[in-house]
Amino acid sequence: MPLRTRSSITGYGDYLHGQVQRIARLVLMAFLSTFVSVRILVLLIMTGRLPDLYITIGGTHIHHLNLGIFMLACVGAVFLFHPHVQLWLRGLAITYGIGMALTFDEFGMWLHLGGSYWQRASWDAIIVLTGVLFLLAFGRPLSQVRWLHLLMAGLLLAGIVAFFILLVQSLRF
């Protein structure tokens, strides 16, 4: 077995980073396009420009976060139990992005299961997730990180911490 040198490991790490970026870009594209589409549809329905497209079973409104949870569970199951997951990777990435958007679009409902919609928490969650997905999709490999990148990552981390502090404080209301 040949001895791996630092440069060969770094090269492999850069290759893996490229693979992660390609998948993250698919997830990001599916995530953002689904979120925007769902928000537009909901606004058009709420303003009466589109007929009621909501799913109702037995008088109970089924929120689209349930469809998102189901999609995320399916993606997880395929990753865990399918022997040739690499063949399905692109489709799974797109399905994962769609499921994330459907689920996190109604993030506020996770926290407050009452009748209020809590759109602010959902928008905050979408913004944080979009930032994280952008970092995965377009960020540099760790071998190329410089001090400015660390500063920006620190600022993003501070923003995420601030989001969760505000989120916890909003639970009091």
N, C-alpha and C positions, 0 to 999 in steps of 0.2 A: 504494500500500500504506500503510495507516494506521500511524502510529507507535505502538508499544506502550508504554504507561506502566507504571510499577512496580505500580500497583494492578491493572491488567488481567492482568499476568503473575502476581501473587500470587493473584488470583482463579482463574486457570487452574490454578495449582499446588495450590490448595485443592481444586478440582474433581478433579484427578488423585489427590490424597491420598484423597479420598472413594472413588474407584474402587478404589484400592489397598486401602483398609480393607475394602470389601465383599468383594473377592476373598480377602484375608487371613483374614477371618472364616470364609469357606467352607473354606479350607484348614485352619484351626485346628479347626473343628468336625469335619471328616473325619479329621484327624490324631488328635485326642484320642479320638473315638469308636472309631476303628479300633484304636488302641493298647489302650484299656481292654478292648475285645471280644476281641482276640487274647490278652491276658494272662489274661483269665477263661477262655477256651477252653483255653489251655495248662495252666492250673492244674487245671481240671476233668479234662482228659485225664490229667495226671500223677497225680492222686489216684484215678483209676479211676472217676470218676463219669460220664464220657463214654467211648465207645469210641475207639479209636485213629483219629483223623482225619488223621494225618500223611500227606503225599504221599510215596510211596516208588516209585521206578522202578528196576527191576532190582536191588533190594536196597539202593539208595542213598536215604537220607532227603534230600528236597528241602526245604531250609529256606524259610520264608516271605519271607526277605529277597530271595530270587531272584525271587519274584513281584513284590515291591516294585521291584526294579531294572528289571524288564521294564515295569512300569507307568510308572516315571519316564522310561524311554527312549521309550515311546510318546507321553507328553505332550510331551517335547522334540521328537520328530519332527513332531508335529502343529504345534507352534509354529513350527518351521523351514520346513515344507513346505506347509502348508495356507494357501491364499490368503485364506480368510475365517475366521481364527482367532477373531475377536470373537464369531461365532455360537456357538462351542463353549466360550467362556471359563468359564462356570459349571461345566460338566461336567469340563473340564480341571482346574479348581481343586480339585474334589472328588477326582478321580482322583489328582492330585498329592499331596493330603493323605493319602490312603489309602496310596499308594506310599511316601511318606516314613515313615509309621508302621510299615509292614511292614519297611522297610529298617532304620530306626534302632532298632527293637525288638531287633534282633540286631546292633547296632553293635559290641558286644564281640567278635563273631566276625570282624569285619573286621580287628581287631587281633591276635587270637589264633585262628588257624585250626585249632587242636587240638581235642580232644574236650571241653574245659571250656567251659561256656556263657558265663561272664564277664558275668553279669547286671548287676553294679554299673556297668560302663562303659556298658551299654545304658541303664540308668536315668538315669545322669548326662547322656547325650546327649539323651534324651527331655526332661529337665528344661530343659536349655539351649535346645533347639529350641522348646519350649513358650513359654519366656520371650521369645524372638525373635519368634515368631508373635503373641504377645499384644501386643508393642510395635507390630508392623505393623498388627494388627487394631484396636487401641484407642488407639494413641499419637496425639499431636497432630501437625498439620503443622509443618514446620520453621519456618514463619513465625510460629508461636505458641509456640515453645519458650522457656522461661524458665530462670533459673539453677537452680531446684530440679529441673527436668526433666534438665538437664545433669548435675547431681549424681547423680540416679538412674541415668542412662545410664552414667555413670562407674563407679558401683557394679556395675551389670550387666556392664559390660566387664571390671572387675576379677574378677568371678565367672567369666566365660568364660575369662579368662587363667589363673586358678587351676585351673579344670577341665582345661585343656590341659596345664598343668604337672604336675598329678597323673596325667593320662593318660600322659604321656611317662615319668614315674617308674614307673608300673605296668608298662610294657613291659619293665622289668628283671627282673621276676619270672616 
